[in-house]
């Protein structure tokens, strides 16, 4: 195994059995079982074999890395739920409280700086301080949620940090509630109503599309992961959410992940399948993750969302296309989230309601 730290790969939130997602394995085995039963049983029903073939077919991957079954489930949930949602944000003695398909309480801080951080060298200092903050939360014994929001509006912009109310902010961050409301597009005391469409949301301020970054594996080493997204124009908010897993639980999680990776690899080799480069890279990242957690680093669940705002649908469609093209040029792979816009919009809000 290489001693060099590997870059981030594709999302591994979904549990896999021998390289397959759990629902793929269950549906495929069920379909194969039905077809096999039809072959060996006299006078088998045609409906049985047809249903078995359908179960196997829906495990096929489609665009954005999702399977037919996942697309069907997403469409069914979209058709079943109400098109109207409400997001509420208010300030009280506990901090900033947001209600959006979930509940979160946090303290908001704005980064104090002038000019470009990369030219002054402060970008590395700020990144190191945030990494130390997350590591400190990881060893504290309780899971916490941290998010960083970078909002770009033409020539201006702001950077907001959302922390648990009991966690102090690093040096250089000023506590403010106004910035969190600006990020969410909500007045200081009030709420906003969302009308969900399949590929965007309609709000009182205009149209909104939320994109999720799902794969970092093609990002060149030595380059900032999200650098290319800052070059796009217009009203754009980049949200990086970090869900910190508590120390003892983090150790159990990484140990199970390494055991599962090695067991799946042994089972695949025993069945005659070769170990692909993608699987090998995932196994090395999992092993390095266990080593880092054992050395005191925090284990986190990471999610990156890009929220694009516009006044008209045609302009929004062009802006979304530009963002996706910029992401692909930087080695990132995006999921525009058709049928999941209200869910992802709520997930990317400061504090991470619904996490």
C-alpha positions in Angstrom: 0.0 0.0 0.0 1.3 3.4 -0.9 2.3 5.7 2.0 1.1 8.8 0.1 -2.3 10.1 1.1 -4.8 9.4 -1.6 -7.3 11.9 -3.0 -11.0 11.7 -2.3 -12.9 9.2 -4.4 -16.6 8.7 -5.3 -19.3 8.7 -2.6 -19.1 5.6 -0.4 -22.2 6.4 1.8 -24.1 3.4 0.3 -23.2 0.0 1.8 -21.8 -2.4 -0.8 -21.8 -6.2 -0.9 -19.0 -7.6 -3.2 -18.8 -4.3 -5.0 -22.6 -3.9 -5.4 -24.9 -1.6 -3.6 -27.1 -3.3 -1.1 -30.3 -2.8 -3.0 -28.6 -4.0 -6.2 -27.4 -7.2 -4.5 -30.9 -7.9 -3.0 -32.8 -7.3 -6.2 -30.4 -9.2 -8.4 -30.3 -12.2 -6.1 -34.1 -12.2 -5.8 -34.5 -12.0 -9.6 -32.0 -14.7 -10.2 -33.7 -16.9 -7.6 -37.1 -16.5 -9.3 -35.7 -17.3 -12.7 -33.9 -20.3 -11.3 -37.0 -21.5 -9.6 -39.0 -21.2 -12.9 -36.3 -23.2 -14.7 -36.4 -26.2 -12.3 -40.1 -26.2 -11.4 -42.5 -28.0 -13.8 -45.3 -25.8 -15.1 -43.7 -22.6 -13.8 -45.6 -19.4 -14.2 -44.6 -17.0 -16.9 -45.3 -14.1 -14.5 -42.6 -15.5 -12.2 -39.9 -15.5 -14.8 -41.0 -12.0 -16.1 -40.9 -10.6 -12.6 -37.4 -12.1 -12.0 -36.1 -10.5 -15.2 -37.6 -7.2 -14.2 -35.9 -7.4 -10.8 -32.5 -8.0 -12.4 -33.1 -5.3 -15.1 -33.8 -2.5 -12.5 -30.3 -3.0 -11.0 -28.8 -1.6 -14.2 -27.0 1.8 -13.7 -28.2 4.9 -15.5 -27.0 8.5 -15.5 -25.4 10.1 -12.5 -24.4 6.7 -11.1 -28.0 5.8 -10.0 -29.7 2.6 -10.9 -33.2 2.2 -12.5 -34.6 1.2 -9.1 -33.2 4.4 -7.5 -34.7 6.6 -10.3 -38.0 4.9 -9.9 -38.0 5.3 -6.1 -37.1 9.0 -6.5 -39.9 9.6 -9.0 -42.4 7.9 -6.8 -41.4 10.0 -3.7 -41.5 13.2 -5.8 -45.0 12.3 -7.1 -46.3 11.4 -3.7 -45.2 14.5 -1.6 -46.6 18.0 -1.5 -45.1 20.6 -3.9 -45.1 23.2 -1.1 -42.5 23.5 1.7 -41.6 26.1 4.3 -38.2 27.1 5.6 -38.1 29.1 8.8 -35.1 30.7 10.4 -35.0 32.8 13.6 -32.6 33.9 16.4 -33.1 33.2 20.1 -30.9 32.8 23.2 -29.7 29.4 22.0 -28.5 30.7 18.7 -29.8 30.5 15.2 -32.7 28.0 14.7 -33.7 26.7 11.3 -36.7 24.5 10.5 -36.6 22.9 7.0 -37.7 19.2 6.8 -35.6 19.0 10.0 -34.4 21.0 13.0 -31.0 22.5 13.6 -29.6 25.1 16.1 -26.2 26.7 15.4 -24.0 29.8 15.8 -23.0 31.6 12.6 -19.6 33.3 12.1 -18.4 35.3 9.2 -14.8 35.3 8.0 -13.0 38.6 8.4 -10.6 39.2 5.5 -9.7 41.6 2.7 -8.5 40.6 -0.8 -7.7 37.1 -2.1 -6.7 34.7 0.6 -4.6 32.6 -1.8 -2.4 35.5 -2.6 -1.7 36.3 1.1 -1.3 32.7 2.1 -4.1 32.8 4.6 -6.2 30.2 2.8 -3.9 27.4 4.1 -3.9 28.9 7.6 -7.7 29.0 7.7 -8.0 25.4 6.3 -5.6 24.2 8.9 -7.5 25.9 11.7 -10.8 24.4 10.5 -9.2 20.9 10.3 -7.9 21.3 13.9 -11.4 22.4 14.9 -13.0 19.3 13.4 -10.3 17.0 15.0 -11.0 18.6 18.4 -14.7 17.9 18.0 -14.0 14.3 17.0 -12.1 13.5 20.2 -14.7 15.3 22.4 -17.0 12.3 22.4 -20.2 13.6 20.8 -21.1 13.8 17.1 -21.4 17.4 15.8 -22.3 19.1 12.5 -20.1 21.8 11.0 -20.7 23.6 7.7 -18.9 26.3 5.6 -20.8 28.4 3.1 -19.1 30.5 0.5 -21.5 32.9 -1.3 -20.5 34.7 -4.5 -22.5 37.6 -5.9 -20.9 39.3 -8.8 -17.7 41.0 -7.5 -18.6 40.5 -3.9 -19.0 37.5 -1.6 -18.8 36.2 2.0 -17.8 33.1 3.9 -19.9 31.8 6.8 -19.1 29.1 9.3 -22.0 27.3 11.1 -20.9 25.7 14.4 -22.7 24.0 17.3 -23.5 26.8 19.9 -21.1 25.3 22.5 -18.1 25.1 20.1 -15.9 28.3 19.9 -14.9 29.5 16.5 -11.3 29.8 15.4 -9.5 33.1 15.3 -10.5 35.4 12.4 -14.2 34.6 12.5 -16.8 37.1 13.8 -20.1 36.0 15.2 -23.1 37.2 13.2 -26.6 36.1 12.5 -27.3 38.3 9.5 -24.9 36.3 7.3 -26.7 33.0 7.9 -30.0 34.6 6.9 -28.4 36.0 3.7 -27.1 32.5 2.8 -30.5 31.1 3.2 -32.3 34.0 1.5 -34.6 34.6 4.5 -35.3 37.8 6.4 -34.0 38.1 10.0 -37.4 37.1 11.4 -39.5 35.1 9.1 -39.7 32.3 6.6 -39.8 31.5 2.9 -42.1 29.2 1.0 -40.7 26.8 -1.6 -42.6 25.5 -4.6 -40.8 22.4 -5.8 -40.4 21.5 -9.5 -38.5 18.5 -10.7 -35.3 20.4 -11.5 -35.6 23.6 -9.5 -37.4 25.4 -6.7 -39.4 28.6 -7.0 -39.0 31.1 -4.1 -40.0 34.7 -3.5 -36.5 35.7 -4.5 -36.4 33.7 -7.8 -35.5 30.2 -9.0 -33.0 27.9 -7.2 -31.3 24.7 -8.2 -29.1 22.7 -5.8 -26.4 20.4 -7.2 -24.5 17.8 -5.3 -20.9 17.0 -5.9 -20.8 13.1 -5.8 -17.4 12.2 -7.1 -13.9 13.7 -6.4 -11.8 10.8 -7.8 -10.7 12.7 -11.0 -9.4 15.8 -9.1 -5.7 16.3 -9.8 -3.4 16.0 -6.8 -2.1 19.2 -5.4 -5.1 21.3 -6.6 -7.9 22.7 -4.5 -10.9 20.5 -4.8 -13.4 23.3 -5.4 -11.2 25.8 -7.1 -12.9 25.8 -10.5 -16.3 26.5 -9.1 -15.3 29.9 -7.8 -14.7 31.0 -11.4 -18.3 30.8 -12.4 -20.4 34.0 -12.6 -23.7 35.0 -11.0 -25.3 34.2 -7.6 -23.8 31.0 -6.3 -23.5 29.4 -2.9 -21.0 26.7 -2.2 -21.8 24.6 1.0 -19.4 22.1 2.5 -21.1 20.1 5.2 -19.0 18.0 7.7 -20.8 15.6 10.0 -18.2 14.7 12.7 -18.5 11.1 14.0 -17.6 10.7 17.7 -14.3 9.1 18.6 -15.4 5.6 19.9 -18.0 5.2 17.2 -15.5 6.4 14.5 -13.1 3.6 15.4 -15.8 1.0 15.1 -17.0 2.5 11.8 -13.6 2.4 10.1 -12.7 -1.0 11.5 -16.0 -2.4 10.0 -15.3 -0.7 6.7 -11.8 -2.2 6.5 -13.1 -5.7 7.4 -15.9 -5.4 4.8 -13.5 -4.3 2.1 -11.1 -7.2 2.7 -13.9 -9.7 3.0 -15.5 -8.5 -0.3 -12.1 -8.6 -2.0 -11.5 -12.2 -0.8 -14.9 -13.3 -1.9 -14.5 -11.6 -5.3 -11.2 -13.3 -5.9 -12.5 -16.6 -4.8 -15.4 -16.3 -7.3 -12.9 -15.6 -10.1 -13.3 -11.8 -10.4 -10.2 -9.7 -10.7 -9.5 -6.7 -8.4 -10.1 -3.6 -10.4 -8.1 -0.4 -10.0 -11.3 1.4 -8.7 -11.8 -1.3 -6.0 -8.1 -1.3 -5.1 -8.1 2.5 -4.7 -11.2 2.3 -2.5 -9.5 -0.4 -0.3 -6.4 1.8 0.1 -8.5 4.8 1.0 -10.4 2.7 3.6 -7.1 1.4 5.1 -5.6 4.9 5.3 -8.8 6.2 6.9 -8.4 3.6 9.7 -4.8 4.7 10.2 -5.7 8.4 10.4 -8.5 7.8 12.9 -6.2 5.7 15.0 -3.7 8.6 15.1 -6.3 11.0 16.5 -7.8 12.5 13.3 -11.6 12.9 13.1 -13.8 10.7 10.9 -16.4 12.8 9.0 -19.2 12.4 6.6 -18.6 15.0 3.9 -21.2 16.5 1.5 -20.7 19.4 -1.0 -23.7 21.3 -2.5 -23.7 24.1 -5.0 -26.8 26.3 -5.0 -27.5 28.4 -8.1 -30.0 31.2 -8.1 -31.5 33.1 -11.0 -34.5 35.2 -11.9 -35.7 33.3 -15.0 -35.7 29.7 -16.0 -33.6 30.2 -19.1 -30.9 32.0 -17.2 -31.0 29.3 -14.5 -30.6 26.5 -17.0 -27.5 28.3 -18.6 -26.0 29.0 -15.1 -26.5 25.3 -14.0 -24.8 24.1 -17.2 -21.9 26.5 -16.6 -21.4 25.2 -13.1 -21.5 21.6 -14.1 -19.0 22.2 -16.9 -16.7 24.0 -14.5 -17.0 21.1 -12.1 -16.2 18.5 -14.8 -13.1 20.6 -15.9 -11.9 20.4 -12.3 -12.3 16.6 -12.1 -15.6 16.7 -10.1 -18.7 14.8 -11.0 -22.1 16.4 -10.2 -25.6 15.2 -9.6 -28.2 17.9 -10.6 -30.8 16.1 -8.4 -34.0 15.8 -10.5 -36.9 15.0 -8.1 -34.8 15.8 -5.0 -34.5 19.6 -5.1 -36.4 20.4 -1.9 -34.5 17.7 0.0 -31.0 18.9 -1.1 -31.9 22.6 -0.7 -32.8 21.9 3.0 -29.6 19.8 3.5 -27.3 22.6 2.2 -28.7 25.2 4.6 -26.5 26.4 7.5 -26.7 23.9 10.4 -27.6 21.0 8.2 -31.3 20.4 9.1 -32.4 16.9 8.4 -28.9 15.4 8.8 
